Amino acid sequence: MITKSKRQTIPRVIMIPRKTFFWGVSAVPGGHKKDESIPLLHILRDYLKVGDKEREITRILNDGQVLVDGRRIKQRRYAAGFMDIVSIPATKKQYRILYDRRGKLRPFEESESSSQIKLKKVKGKYTIKGGKTQLLLHDGQNFITTDESIRPGDVIAVHVPDKKIESIIKLQPGAKAFLTGGSHVGTQAVIKNIEISKSSGSNLIHMEEGFSTISDYVFPISGGKFSYQVPEKTGVD
């Protein structure tokens, strides 16, 4: 099994300083796709600089000093992706993984209160035994609910780590969204209207700011009574 990657072959969403660390690690397949995630080794060593060497990062993880979405993770190849929350209790620091304006995933420092909410986009929904609804979420997880109003494209705000739904952010006009792809990746915009596709392709979302993008790239973050404030600065220099 290949567990290491040359820096040049690491997914484009990962930013590693030039002329450093010829070898990286391959992400463990999980909830996030390999090309849409960052192994914890890179987050801790290359972004947050909590250690200089892979051996040091491995020790920190083995000691249970790092949490992802409220769970202790010890695998340096664990793949953290968009909206995942990485916490280091010893430093009292919390970071959310977001896209920057170059389309790179990186950790943004957040307040303790903000880091208790995980935003999850609904990718699909199914009716299961007992008439309940099972939601397929963007981070690969499933969520069972009795709320039939939730639709694909909506975002659920879930409390970490008990996974209780705090709010539902609808994909609808007036909602503020974070863009996860396209030429406006890493920015925020307000939905003006939604153009429903007549084919099997993605719907087209028109924004108040004067541009349009496909629904795949639109991640609602504020709407109704709920509002998520995107951090202005990343956790690295």
ChimeraX commands (.cxc) that place a marker at each C-alpha (Angstrom):
marker #1 position 0.00,0.00,0.00 radius 0.5
marker #1 position 1.32,3.44,-0.96 radius 0.5
marker #1 position 1.19,5.76,2.05 radius 0.5
marker #1 position 3.54,8.49,0.86 radius 0.5
marker #1 position 3.33,10.91,-2.07 radius 0.5
marker #1 position 5.87,13.16,-3.71 radius 0.5
marker #1 position 5.06,16.82,-3.09 radius 0.5
marker #1 position 4.45,17.31,-6.82 radius 0.5
marker #1 position 1.74,14.62,-6.88 radius 0.5
marker #1 position -0.18,15.83,-3.83 radius 0.5
marker #1 position -3.77,16.98,-4.66 radius 0.5
marker #1 position -3.98,20.58,-5.87 radius 0.5
marker #1 position -6.21,21.62,-2.94 radius 0.5
marker #1 position -3.25,21.13,-0.58 radius 0.5
marker #1 position -0.74,23.97,-0.32 radius 0.5
marker #1 position 2.76,22.92,0.80 radius 0.5
marker #1 position 5.66,25.43,0.84 radius 0.5
marker #1 position 8.08,25.05,-2.06 radius 0.5
marker #1 position 11.43,23.31,-1.50 radius 0.5
marker #1 position 10.22,21.70,1.71 radius 0.5
marker #1 position 9.11,18.18,2.59 radius 0.5
marker #1 position 9.74,16.26,-0.64 radius 0.5
marker #1 position 7.53,13.49,0.71 radius 0.5
marker #1 position 3.98,13.90,1.95 radius 0.5
marker #1 position 1.40,11.29,2.92 radius 0.5
marker #1 position -1.62,9.98,1.07 radius 0.5
marker #1 position -4.97,10.55,2.73 radius 0.5
marker #1 position -6.88,7.57,4.10 radius 0.5
marker #1 position -10.07,7.09,2.04 radius 0.5
marker #1 position -13.04,8.20,4.10 radius 0.5
marker #1 position -15.90,10.66,4.13 radius 0.5
marker #1 position -14.12,13.19,1.92 radius 0.5
marker #1 position -12.67,12.43,-1.49 radius 0.5
marker #1 position -8.88,12.25,-1.66 radius 0.5
marker #1 position -8.68,15.31,-3.93 radius 0.5
marker #1 position -10.99,17.28,-1.62 radius 0.5
marker #1 position -9.21,16.74,1.69 radius 0.5
marker #1 position -5.96,17.24,3.62 radius 0.5
marker #1 position -4.21,14.57,5.71 radius 0.5
marker #1 position -3.83,15.64,9.35 radius 0.5
marker #1 position -0.04,15.46,9.00 radius 0.5
marker #1 position -0.08,18.35,6.54 radius 0.5
marker #1 position -2.56,20.39,8.57 radius 0.5
marker #1 position -0.49,20.12,11.75 radius 0.5
marker #1 position 3.01,20.29,10.25 radius 0.5
marker #1 position 2.71,22.49,7.16 radius 0.5
marker #1 position -0.16,24.82,8.06 radius 0.5
marker #1 position -0.35,25.11,11.84 radius 0.5
marker #1 position 3.32,24.25,12.47 radius 0.5
marker #1 position 2.69,22.44,15.74 radius 0.5
marker #1 position 5.69,20.25,14.93 radius 0.5
marker #1 position 8.58,20.19,12.44 radius 0.5
marker #1 position 8.86,16.49,11.69 radius 0.5
marker #1 position 6.47,13.71,10.77 radius 0.5
marker #1 position 7.65,11.74,13.82 radius 0.5
marker #1 position 6.73,14.63,16.12 radius 0.5
marker #1 position 3.26,14.99,14.58 radius 0.5
marker #1 position 2.73,11.24,14.91 radius 0.5
marker #1 position 3.55,11.43,18.62 radius 0.5
marker #1 position 1.14,14.33,19.14 radius 0.5
marker #1 position -1.63,12.38,17.43 radius 0.5
marker #1 position -0.86,9.16,19.31 radius 0.5
marker #1 position -1.13,11.11,22.57 radius 0.5
marker #1 position -4.72,12.01,21.65 radius 0.5
marker #1 position -4.04,15.74,21.45 radius 0.5
marker #1 position -6.04,16.39,18.25 radius 0.5
marker #1 position -9.80,16.23,17.68 radius 0.5
marker #1 position -11.74,16.36,14.42 radius 0.5
marker #1 position -15.43,17.18,14.82 radius 0.5
marker #1 position -15.14,16.41,18.51 radius 0.5
marker #1 position -13.53,12.96,18.06 radius 0.5
marker #1 position -9.94,12.13,18.97 radius 0.5
marker #1 position -8.04,11.15,15.84 radius 0.5
marker #1 position -4.67,9.38,16.00 radius 0.5
marker #1 position -4.10,8.59,12.31 radius 0.5
marker #1 position -1.75,11.05,10.60 radius 0.5
marker #1 position -3.27,10.14,7.23 radius 0.5
marker #1 position -6.82,10.93,8.37 radius 0.5
marker #1 position -8.47,13.05,5.67 radius 0.5
marker #1 position -10.02,16.30,6.91 radius 0.5
marker #1 position -12.15,18.17,4.40 radius 0.5
marker #1 position -14.34,21.20,3.85 radius 0.5
marker #1 position -16.13,22.39,7.03 radius 0.5
marker #1 position -14.38,19.84,9.28 radius 0.5
marker #1 position -13.38,21.26,12.67 radius 0.5
marker #1 position -9.86,20.51,13.93 radius 0.5
marker #1 position -9.30,21.22,17.64 radius 0.5
marker #1 position -6.14,21.16,19.75 radius 0.5
marker #1 position -7.32,21.32,23.39 radius 0.5
marker #1 position -3.80,21.87,24.79 radius 0.5
marker #1 position -3.52,25.18,22.91 radius 0.5
marker #1 position -7.23,26.06,23.22 radius 0.5
marker #1 position -7.31,26.57,19.46 radius 0.5
marker #1 position -9.98,25.50,16.98 radius 0.5
marker #1 position -9.81,25.60,13.18 radius 0.5
marker #1 position -12.33,25.05,10.42 radius 0.5
marker #1 position -11.19,23.70,7.06 radius 0.5
marker #1 position -12.32,26.07,4.29 radius 0.5
marker #1 position -11.34,26.96,0.74 radius 0.5
marker #1 position -9.28,30.11,0.24 radius 0.5
marker #1 position -9.59,32.28,-2.85 radius 0.5
marker #1 position -7.07,30.16,-4.73 radius 0.5
marker #1 position -9.14,27.05,-4.24 radius 0.5
marker #1 position -6.81,25.63,-1.59 radius 0.5
marker #1 position -8.15,23.98,1.54 radius 0.5
marker #1 position -6.65,25.39,4.71 radius 0.5
marker #1 position -7.45,25.83,8.42 radius 0.5
marker #1 position -9.18,29.03,9.53 radius 0.5
marker #1 position -9.04,29.80,13.25 radius 0.5
marker #1 position -12.44,30.05,14.93 radius 0.5
marker #1 position -13.89,30.92,18.30 radius 0.5
marker #1 position -14.80,28.10,20.66 radius 0.5
marker #1 position -18.53,28.81,20.31 radius 0.5
marker #1 position -18.42,28.79,16.48 radius 0.5
marker #1 position -16.43,25.58,16.42 radius 0.5
marker #1 position -19.26,23.76,18.20 radius 0.5
marker #1 position -21.37,23.91,15.03 radius 0.5
marker #1 position -20.61,21.79,11.95 radius 0.5
marker #1 position -22.27,22.71,8.67 radius 0.5
marker #1 position -23.19,19.78,6.42 radius 0.5
marker #1 position -24.61,20.05,2.92 radius 0.5
marker #1 position -27.29,17.56,1.90 radius 0.5
marker #1 position -26.26,15.69,-1.25 radius 0.5
marker #1 position -29.18,13.26,-1.32 radius 0.5
marker #1 position -32.14,11.96,0.70 radius 0.5
marker #1 position -33.88,8.61,0.97 radius 0.5
marker #1 position -36.90,7.23,2.80 radius 0.5
marker #1 position -36.02,4.33,5.06 radius 0.5
marker #1 position -37.87,1.88,7.29 radius 0.5
marker #1 position -40.37,3.53,9.59 radius 0.5
marker #1 position -41.00,6.42,7.21 radius 0.5
marker #1 position -37.90,8.28,8.38 radius 0.5
marker #1 position -35.61,10.23,6.07 radius 0.5
marker #1 position -31.93,9.42,5.66 radius 0.5
marker #1 position -29.74,12.30,4.48 radius 0.5
marker #1 position -26.50,11.78,2.58 radius 0.5
marker #1 position -24.13,14.60,3.57 radius 0.5
marker #1 position -21.15,16.21,1.83 radius 0.5
marker #1 position -18.67,14.75,4.33 radius 0.5
marker #1 position -19.77,11.20,3.57 radius 0.5
marker #1 position -21.85,10.79,6.70 radius 0.5
marker #1 position -25.52,9.83,6.91 radius 0.5
marker #1 position -28.10,11.49,9.12 radius 0.5
marker #1 position -31.55,10.17,10.00 radius 0.5
marker #1 position -34.36,12.67,10.61 radius 0.5
marker #1 position -38.13,12.94,10.62 radius 0.5
marker #1 position -38.01,16.41,9.02 radius 0.5
marker #1 position -39.25,15.92,5.46 radius 0.5
marker #1 position -38.71,19.58,4.52 radius 0.5
marker #1 position -34.94,19.13,4.14 radius 0.5
marker #1 position -33.93,18.86,0.49 radius 0.5
marker #1 position -30.69,18.24,-1.44 radius 0.5
marker #1 position -28.72,21.49,-1.55 radius 0.5
marker #1 position -29.85,22.57,1.92 radius 0.5
marker #1 position -27.35,22.72,4.77 radius 0.5
marker #1 position -27.94,21.43,8.28 radius 0.5
marker #1 position -26.14,23.08,11.20 radius 0.5
marker #1 position -25.25,20.27,13.59 radius 0.5
marker #1 position -23.97,20.61,17.15 radius 0.5
marker #1 position -20.60,18.90,17.72 radius 0.5
marker #1 position -20.12,16.25,18.96 radius 0.5
marker #1 position -23.70,15.16,19.85 radius 0.5
marker #1 position -24.93,15.69,16.25 radius 0.5
marker #1 position -28.17,17.45,17.13 radius 0.5
marker #1 position -29.59,19.70,14.40 radius 0.5
marker #1 position -29.45,23.33,15.51 radius 0.5
marker #1 position -30.83,24.85,12.31 radius 0.5
marker #1 position -31.60,24.23,8.63 radius 0.5
marker #1 position -30.24,26.64,6.02 radius 0.5
marker #1 position -32.34,26.38,2.88 radius 0.5
marker #1 position -30.93,26.69,-0.63 radius 0.5
marker #1 position -33.19,29.55,-1.63 radius 0.5
marker #1 position -33.17,33.22,-2.70 radius 0.5
marker #1 position -31.86,35.49,0.06 radius 0.5
marker #1 position -29.55,32.91,1.61 radius 0.5
marker #1 position -25.86,33.77,1.88 radius 0.5
marker #1 position -23.59,31.08,0.48 radius 0.5
marker #1 position -19.92,30.15,0.48 radius 0.5
marker #1 position -18.55,29.17,-2.94 radius 0.5
marker #1 position -16.59,25.90,-2.99 radius 0.5
marker #1 position -15.53,25.88,-6.65 radius 0.5
marker #1 position -15.42,27.81,-9.89 radius 0.5
marker #1 position -13.91,31.24,-10.51 radius 0.5
marker #1 position -15.42,32.64,-7.29 radius 0.5
marker #1 position -14.18,29.87,-4.98 radius 0.5
marker #1 position -13.53,30.99,-1.40 radius 0.5
marker #1 position -15.90,33.96,-1.58 radius 0.5
marker #1 position -19.40,34.62,-0.26 radius 0.5
marker #1 position -22.46,35.72,-2.18 radius 0.5
marker #1 position -26.23,36.02,-1.76 radius 0.5
marker #1 position -28.56,33.84,-3.83 radius 0.5
marker #1 position -30.81,35.89,-6.14 radius 0.5
marker #1 position -32.67,33.12,-7.93 radius 0.5
marker #1 position -32.33,29.49,-8.95 radius 0.5
marker #1 position -32.61,28.37,-12.57 radius 0.5
marker #1 position -33.81,24.77,-12.61 radius 0.5
marker #1 position -32.01,22.58,-15.13 radius 0.5
marker #1 position -34.24,20.85,-17.70 radius 0.5
marker #1 position -31.68,18.07,-18.07 radius 0.5
marker #1 position -29.77,15.90,-15.62 radius 0.5
marker #1 position -27.19,18.66,-15.13 radius 0.5
marker #1 position -26.80,20.93,-12.11 radius 0.5
marker #1 position -29.12,23.86,-11.50 radius 0.5
marker #1 position -27.73,27.33,-12.21 radius 0.5
marker #1 position -27.63,29.73,-9.26 radius 0.5
marker #1 position -27.73,33.47,-9.98 radius 0.5
marker #1 position -26.17,35.70,-7.31 radius 0.5
marker #1 position -27.01,39.22,-6.17 radius 0.5
marker #1 position -23.37,40.13,-6.83 radius 0.5
marker #1 position -23.90,39.72,-10.59 radius 0.5
marker #1 position -22.50,36.30,-11.43 radius 0.5
marker #1 position -23.84,32.77,-11.75 radius 0.5
marker #1 position -22.49,29.36,-10.83 radius 0.5
marker #1 position -23.67,25.77,-10.63 radius 0.5
marker #1 position -25.48,24.53,-7.54 radius 0.5
marker #1 position -22.66,22.04,-6.80 radius 0.5
marker #1 position -20.46,25.00,-5.80 radius 0.5
marker #1 position -23.06,26.77,-3.63 radius 0.5
marker #1 position -22.92,26.01,0.10 radius 0.5
marker #1 position -25.54,28.00,2.09 radius 0.5
marker #1 position -24.13,29.37,5.37 radius 0.5
marker #1 position -26.70,31.94,6.51 radius 0.5
marker #1 position -30.46,32.06,6.18 radius 0.5
marker #1 position -33.55,32.42,8.34 radius 0.5
marker #1 position -32.56,32.68,12.01 radius 0.5
marker #1 position -29.13,31.12,11.53 radius 0.5
marker #1 position -25.99,32.94,10.46 radius 0.5
marker #1 position -22.45,31.59,10.21 radius 0.5
marker #1 position -19.64,34.15,10.13 radius 0.5
marker #1 position -16.71,33.01,7.99 radius 0.5
marker #1 position -13.35,33.81,9.67 radius 0.5
marker #1 position -11.43,36.62,7.98 radius 0.5
marker #1 position -7.95,35.26,8.67 radius 0.5
marker #1 position -6.45,31.81,8.36 radius 0.5
marker #1 position -4.62,30.07,11.16 radius 0.5
marker #1 position -1.29,30.38,9.33 radius 0.5
marker #1 position 0.93,33.23,8.21 radius 0.5
marker link #1:1,2 radius 0.2
marker link #1:2,3 radius 0.2
marker link #1:3,4 radius 0.2
marker link #1:4,5 radius 0.2
marker link #1:5,6 radius 0.2
marker link #1:6,7 radius 0.2
marker link #1:7,8 radius 0.2
marker link #1:8,9 radius 0.2
marker link #1:9,10 radius 0.2
marker link #1:10,11 radius 0.2
marker link #1:11,12 radius 0.2
marker link #1:12,13 radius 0.2
marker link #1:13,14 radius 0.2
marker link #1:14,15 radius 0.2
marker link #1:15,16 radius 0.2
marker link #1:16,17 radius 0.2
marker link #1:17,18 radius 0.2
marker link #1:18,19 radius 0.2
marker link #1:19,20 radius 0.2
marker link #1:20,21 radius 0.2
marker link #1:21,22 radius 0.2
marker link #1:22,23 radius 0.2
marker link #1:23,24 radius 0.2
marker link #1:24,25 radius 0.2
marker link #1:25,26 radius 0.2
marker link #1:26,27 radius 0.2
marker link #1:27,28 radius 0.2
marker link #1:28,29 radius 0.2
marker link #1:29,30 radius 0.2
marker link #1:30,31 radius 0.2
marker link #1:31,32 radius 0.2
marker link #1:32,33 radius 0.2
marker link #1:33,34 radius 0.2
marker link #1:34,35 radius 0.2
marker link #1:35,36 radius 0.2
marker link #1:36,37 radius 0.2
marker link #1:37,38 radius 0.2
marker link #1:38,39 radius 0.2
marker link #1:39,40 radius 0.2
marker link #1:40,41 radius 0.2
marker link #1:41,42 radius 0.2
marker link #1:42,43 radius 0.2
marker link #1:43,44 radius 0.2
marker link #1:44,45 radius 0.2
marker link #1:45,46 radius 0.2
marker link #1:46,47 radius 0.2
marker link #1:47,48 radius 0.2
marker link #1:48,49 radius 0.2
marker link #1:49,50 radius 0.2
marker link #1:50,51 radius 0.2
marker link #1:51,52 radius 0.2
marker link #1:52,53 radius 0.2
marker link #1:53,54 radius 0.2
marker link #1:54,55 radius 0.2
marker link #1:55,56 radius 0.2
marker link #1:56,57 radius 0.2
marker link #1:57,58 radius 0.2
marker link #1:58,59 radius 0.2
marker link #1:59,60 radius 0.2
marker link #1:60,61 radius 0.2
marker link #1:61,62 radius 0.2
marker link #1:62,63 radius 0.2
marker link #1:63,64 radius 0.2
marker link #1:64,65 radius 0.2
marker link #1:65,66 radius 0.2
marker link #1:66,67 radius 0.2
marker link #1:67,68 radius 0.2
marker link #1:68,69 radius 0.2
marker link #1:69,70 radius 0.2
marker link #1:70,71 radius 0.2
marker link #1:71,72 radius 0.2
marker link #1:72,73 radius 0.2
marker link #1:73,74 radius 0.2
marker link #1:74,75 radius 0.2
marker link #1:75,76 radius 0.2
marker link #1:76,77 radius 0.2
marker link #1:77,78 radius 0.2
marker link #1:78,79 radius 0.2
marker link #1:79,80 radius 0.2
marker link #1:80,81 radius 0.2
marker link #1:81,82 radius 0.2
marker link #1:82,83 radius 0.2
marker link #1:83,84 radius 0.2
marker link #1:84,85 radius 0.2
marker link #1:85,86 radius 0.2
marker link #1:86,87 radius 0.2
marker link #1:87,88 radius 0.2
marker link #1:88,89 radius 0.2
marker link #1:89,90 radius 0.2
marker link #1:90,91 radius 0.2
marker link #1:91,92 radius 0.2
marker link #1:92,93 radius 0.2
marker link #1:93,94 radius 0.2
marker link #1:94,95 radius 0.2
marker link #1:95,96 radius 0.2
marker link #1:96,97 radius 0.2
marker link #1:97,98 radius 0.2
marker link #1:98,99 radius 0.2
marker link #1:99,100 radius 0.2
marker link #1:100,101 radius 0.2
marker link #1:101,102 radius 0.2
marker link #1:102,103 radius 0.2
marker link #1:103,104 radius 0.2
marker link #1:104,105 radius 0.2
marker link #1:105,106 radius 0.2
marker link #1:106,107 radius 0.2
marker link #1:107,108 radius 0.2
marker link #1:108,109 radius 0.2
marker link #1:109,110 radius 0.2
marker link #1:110,111 radius 0.2
marker link #1:111,112 radius 0.2
marker link #1:112,113 radius 0.2
marker link #1:113,114 radius 0.2
marker link #1:114,115 radius 0.2
marker link #1:115,116 radius 0.2
marker link #1:116,117 radius 0.2
marker link #1:117,118 radius 0.2
marker link #1:118,119 radius 0.2
marker link #1:119,120 radius 0.2
marker link #1:120,121 radius 0.2
marker link #1:121,122 radius 0.2
marker link #1:122,123 radius 0.2
marker link #1:123,124 radius 0.2
marker link #1:124,125 radius 0.2
marker link #1:125,126 radius 0.2
marker link #1:126,127 radius 0.2
marker link #1:127,128 radius 0.2
marker link #1:128,129 radius 0.2
marker link #1:129,130 radius 0.2
marker link #1:130,131 radius 0.2
marker link #1:131,132 radius 0.2
marker link #1:132,133 radius 0.2
marker link #1:133,134 radius 0.2
marker link #1:134,135 radius 0.2
marker link #1:135,136 radius 0.2
marker link #1:136,137 radius 0.2
marker link #1:137,138 radius 0.2
marker link #1:138,139 radius 0.2
marker link #1:139,140 radius 0.2
marker link #1:140,141 radius 0.2
marker link #1:141,142 radius 0.2
marker link #1:142,143 radius 0.2
marker link #1:143,144 radius 0.2
marker link #1:144,145 radius 0.2
marker link #1:145,146 radius 0.2
marker link #1:146,147 radius 0.2
marker link #1:147,148 radius 0.2
marker link #1:148,149 radius 0.2
marker link #1:149,150 radius 0.2
marker link #1:150,151 radius 0.2
marker link #1:151,152 radius 0.2
marker link #1:152,153 radius 0.2
marker link #1:153,154 radius 0.2
marker link #1:154,155 radius 0.2
marker link #1:155,156 radius 0.2
marker link #1:156,157 radius 0.2
marker link #1:157,158 radius 0.2
marker link #1:158,159 radius 0.2
marker link #1:159,160 radius 0.2
marker link #1:160,161 radius 0.2
marker link #1:161,162 radius 0.2
marker link #1:162,163 radius 0.2
marker link #1:163,164 radius 0.2
marker link #1:164,165 radius 0.2
marker link #1:165,166 radius 0.2
marker link #1:166,167 radius 0.2
marker link #1:167,168 radius 0.2
marker link #1:168,169 radius 0.2
marker link #1:169,170 radius 0.2
marker link #1:170,171 radius 0.2
marker link #1:171,172 radius 0.2
marker link #1:172,173 radius 0.2
marker link #1:173,174 radius 0.2
marker link #1:174,175 radius 0.2
marker link #1:175,176 radius 0.2
marker link #1:176,177 radius 0.2
marker link #1:177,178 radius 0.2
marker link #1:178,179 radius 0.2
marker link #1:179,180 radius 0.2
marker link #1:180,181 radius 0.2
marker link #1:181,182 radius 0.2
marker link #1:182,183 radius 0.2
marker link #1:183,184 radius 0.2
marker link #1:184,185 radius 0.2
marker link #1:185,186 radius 0.2
marker link #1:186,187 radius 0.2
marker link #1:187,188 radius 0.2
marker link #1:188,189 radius 0.2
marker link #1:189,190 radius 0.2
marker link #1:190,191 radius 0.2
marker link #1:191,192 radius 0.2
marker link #1:192,193 radius 0.2
marker link #1:193,194 radius 0.2
marker link #1:194,195 radius 0.2
marker link #1:195,196 radius 0.2
marker link #1:196,197 radius 0.2
marker link #1:197,198 radius 0.2
marker link #1:198,199 radius 0.2
marker link #1:199,200 radius 0.2
marker link #1:200,201 radius 0.2
marker link #1:201,202 radius 0.2
marker link #1:202,203 radius 0.2
marker link #1:203,204 radius 0.2
marker link #1:204,205 radius 0.2
marker link #1:205,206 radius 0.2
marker link #1:206,207 radius 0.2
marker link #1:207,208 radius 0.2
marker link #1:208,209 radius 0.2
marker link #1:209,210 radius 0.2
marker link #1:210,211 radius 0.2
marker link #1:211,212 radius 0.2
marker link #1:212,213 radius 0.2
marker link #1:213,214 radius 0.2
marker link #1:214,215 radius 0.2
marker link #1:215,216 radius 0.2
marker link #1:216,217 radius 0.2
marker link #1:217,218 radius 0.2
marker link #1:218,219 radius 0.2
marker link #1:219,220 radius 0.2
marker link #1:220,221 radius 0.2
marker link #1:221,222 radius 0.2
marker link #1:222,223 radius 0.2
marker link #1:223,224 radius 0.2
marker link #1:224,225 radius 0.2
marker link #1:225,226 radius 0.2
marker link #1:226,227 radius 0.2
marker link #1:227,228 radius 0.2
marker link #1:228,229 radius 0.2
marker link #1:229,230 radius 0.2
marker link #1:230,231 radius 0.2
marker link #1:231,232 radius 0.2
marker link #1:232,233 radius 0.2
marker link #1:233,234 radius 0.2
marker link #1:234,235 radius 0.2
marker link #1:235,236 radius 0.2
marker link #1:236,237 radius 0.2
view
